[in-house]
């Protein structure tokens, strides 16, 4: 189970890293497309909350760690449910 949680955390880290690189290289003169905004908010739930409601600067490194921790928590929930459902059979 530890390996699976590590995979979940790595997925969160990579998702945040991808969006960090994307937005760092995106053309600032063009508005963000609604689909891109929705995908970014869906794959980075903590970043979406922080950007929407907290008005203090937060760096990319913080978002990388927060997103990895969020995905690890989601992974813990999913893996616990998966184990419970597999033992119910």
QUIJOTA-V924395 format. One record per helix or strand. SS is the DSSP state (H for helix, E for strand). FROM is the first residue (numbers start at 0). TO is the last residue. If there is no record, write none. Layout:
{{SS;FROM;TO} {SS;FROM;TO}}
This chain:
{{H;1;24} {H;33;42} {H;44;52} {H;59;87}}
